[in-house]
């Protein structure tokens, strides 16, 4: 069953790639897979998750252009998360609800990486399924979500005020006057994490997310690049670390 869960994750990872590619473009997710470079239809034997990428050596079978590494990465990541969830929860209702939650989180993360924006309906679905994952009562879950989300709304206001009114004047950069510290999609994701994990564990997840986000931030500073860093992927990483390792139980 563990092997089956991994293979199932690989197969579903391929579908998540379709969602990541097509949802932001409002394209049908039911049409056959096609090459992202030349739009030629991909044969089934060239569309086997992970295996086809390795056999084709990372190039398209039709136009020989390089295939983005994010395709096999999403497939492998989905397979590993499916396997870890099976080991943690076994076959249960919690397992299937958790699968949906994590799959949506993967889609949100990679859309945010590419477009720096995410569809609102995916955030809503993530928020709804967080209630099916939580071990807390409904009132406790709502309380945790309000505290975490509210705290970050206030933090976003304070940091954004500094960026738009102080930093913009110091650097004389007009573009900073519309820049915000957090994206609109970050708050619902944080609220969803609070519902699943509770307040203490959410803070640990956010701490790890901040640590992970420091790495590209330092790199951009070193390269003198002022690039907006999407935060949902790092929030997701922090959530994965806390959810599976349960670091909060060690600390508290």
WOQUI-V452265 format. One record per residue. N is the residue number from 0. RES is the residue in one letter. PHI is phi in whole degrees, -180 to 180 (none if undefined). NEAR is the number of other ideal C-beta (glycine too) atoms within 12 Angstrom. D_CENTER is the distance of its C-alpha to the mean C-alpha in whole Angstrom. Layout:
{{N/RES/PHI/NEAR/D_CENTER} {N/RES/PHI/NEAR/D_CENTER}}
This chain:
{{0/X/none/14/26} {1/X/-65/19/24} {2/X/-64/14/24} {3/X/-63/15/24} {4/X/-63/29/21} {5/X/-66/27/19} {6/X/-65/24/21} {7/X/-60/28/20} {8/X/-63/33/16} {9/X/-59/33/17} {10/X/-63/23/18} {11/X/-73/31/16} {12/X/-61/38/13} {13/X/-63/34/16} {14/X/-68/27/15} {15/X/-63/40/12} {16/X/-61/39/13} {17/X/-63/31/15} {18/X/-63/32/13} {19/X/-61/40/11} {20/X/-77/29/14} {21/X/-101/23/16} {22/X/-59/28/15} {23/X/-64/24/15} {24/X/-95/17/18} {25/X/57/10/19} {26/X/-95/17/21} {27/X/-65/14/22} {28/X/-90/20/19} {29/X/-97/10/23} {30/X/-70/14/24} {31/X/-59/16/25} {32/X/-67/30/23} {33/X/-136/23/24} {34/X/-65/26/24} {35/X/-69/25/22} {36/X/-93/17/25} {37/X/-116/15/28} {38/X/66/16/27} {39/X/-76/18/29} {40/X/-61/16/28} {41/X/-94/29/27} {42/X/-67/17/29} {43/X/-59/14/28} {44/X/-74/11/29} {45/X/-102/24/27} {46/X/-127/29/24} {47/X/-79/24/23} {48/X/-51/34/20} {49/X/65/30/20} {50/X/-64/20/24} {51/X/-62/26/25} {52/X/-61/31/23} {53/X/-70/18/25} {54/X/-67/17/28} {55/X/-87/26/27} {56/X/57/13/27} {57/X/74/20/24} {58/X/-124/20/26} {59/X/-71/28/26} {60/X/-73/27/29} {61/X/-97/21/31} {62/X/-115/17/30} {63/X/64/15/30} {64/X/-76/17/27} {65/X/-68/17/24} {66/X/-93/31/21} {67/X/-58/22/18} {68/X/-67/18/17} {69/X/-68/26/13} {70/X/-65/36/14} {71/X/-67/27/16} {72/X/-66/27/13} {73/X/-62/38/11} {74/X/-63/38/14} {75/X/-68/29/14} {76/X/-61/37/11} {77/X/-63/40/11} {78/X/-64/35/15} {79/X/-67/25/15} {80/X/-64/40/12} {81/X/-61/38/15} {82/X/-63/29/18} {83/X/-65/26/17} {84/X/-66/35/16} {85/X/-64/28/20} {86/X/-64/19/21} {87/X/-77/24/20} {88/X/-114/25/21} {89/X/57/17/23} {90/X/-77/19/24} {91/X/-163/15/24} {92/X/-62/14/22} {93/X/-60/22/20} {94/X/-61/26/19} {95/X/-71/22/18} {96/X/-66/25/17} {97/X/-67/35/14} {98/X/-57/34/13} {99/X/-61/27/13} {100/X/-60/38/10} {101/X/-69/43/8} {102/X/-64/35/9} {103/X/-63/39/8} {104/X/-63/46/4} {105/X/-64/42/4} {106/X/-61/41/6} {107/X/-60/43/5} {108/X/-63/41/3} {109/X/-78/37/6} {110/X/-67/36/8} {111/X/-64/33/7} {112/X/-60/29/8} {113/X/-85/24/11} {114/X/-111/22/13} {115/X/60/22/12} {116/X/-160/22/12} {117/X/-132/39/10} {118/X/-67/26/12} {119/X/-63/19/14} {120/X/-67/20/15} {121/X/-70/34/11} {122/X/-63/31/11} {123/X/-66/19/14} {124/X/-63/27/14} {125/X/-60/41/11} {126/X/-61/33/13} {127/X/-64/22/16} {128/X/-73/27/15} {129/X/-63/41/14} {130/X/-71/26/18} {131/X/-80/25/19} {132/X/-93/36/17} {133/X/-71/33/19} {134/X/-98/21/22} {135/X/-89/23/23} {136/X/-68/13/26} {137/X/-59/15/25} {138/X/-66/13/26} {139/X/-65/20/25} {140/X/-65/30/21} {141/X/-63/22/22} {142/X/-60/20/24} {143/X/-63/33/21} {144/X/-63/35/18} {145/X/-66/20/21} {146/X/-67/24/22} {147/X/-66/37/18} {148/X/-64/31/18} {149/X/-63/20/21} {150/X/-61/23/21} {151/X/-81/35/18} {152/X/-64/24/20} {153/X/-65/17/23} {154/X/-62/22/21} {155/X/-62/25/20} {156/X/-62/19/23} {157/X/-66/18/25} {158/X/-69/20/23} {159/X/-63/25/23} {160/X/-61/19/27} {161/X/-61/19/27} {162/X/-64/26/26} {163/X/-78/24/27} {164/X/-111/17/31} {165/X/-110/16/31} {166/X/-63/21/29} {167/X/-62/19/30} {168/X/-75/14/34} {169/X/-64/12/34} {170/X/-88/15/32} {171/X/53/10/34} {172/X/-115/16/31} {173/X/-66/12/31} {174/X/-66/14/27} {175/X/-74/24/26} {176/X/-70/18/28} {177/X/-116/13/25} {178/X/-82/24/22} {179/X/-118/26/20} {180/X/-69/26/18} {181/X/-118/35/15} {182/X/-78/31/13} {183/X/-64/24/14} {184/X/-79/34/11} {185/X/-67/38/10} {186/X/-65/34/13} {187/X/-61/35/12} {188/X/-65/46/9} {189/X/-62/44/12} {190/X/-63/36/14} {191/X/-64/43/12} {192/X/-63/47/12} {193/X/-64/41/16} {194/X/-64/39/17} {195/X/-75/38/16} {196/X/-95/41/17} {197/X/92/31/19} {198/X/-68/29/20} {199/X/-61/24/21} {200/X/-67/34/18} {201/X/-64/38/16} {202/X/-64/28/17} {203/X/-65/30/17} {204/X/-61/38/13} {205/X/-66/36/14} {206/X/-60/24/16} {207/X/-66/30/14} {208/X/-60/34/11} {209/X/-65/22/14} {210/X/-62/19/16} {211/X/-65/27/13} {212/X/-73/28/13} {213/X/-64/17/17} {214/X/-60/18/17} {215/X/-66/22/16} {216/X/-65/21/18} {217/X/-65/14/21} {218/X/-63/14/21} {219/X/-65/16/21} {220/X/-65/14/24} {221/X/-64/10/26} {222/X/-89/11/26} {223/X/57/8/26} {224/X/-108/13/23} {225/X/-101/16/22} {226/X/-110/14/19} {227/X/-67/24/16} {228/X/-100/29/13} {229/X/-66/32/10} {230/X/-98/37/9} {231/X/-59/43/5} {232/X/-60/37/4} {233/X/-75/33/7} {234/X/-61/44/7} {235/X/-64/42/5} {236/X/-62/33/8} {237/X/-62/35/10} {238/X/-64/43/10} {239/X/-61/33/10} {240/X/-60/26/13} {241/X/-70/31/15} {242/X/-65/36/14} {243/X/-88/25/16} {244/X/-92/21/18} {245/X/50/19/19} {246/X/-65/23/20} {247/X/-58/22/21} {248/X/-66/15/24} {249/X/-80/11/26} {250/X/-79/13/26} {251/X/-100/12/27}}
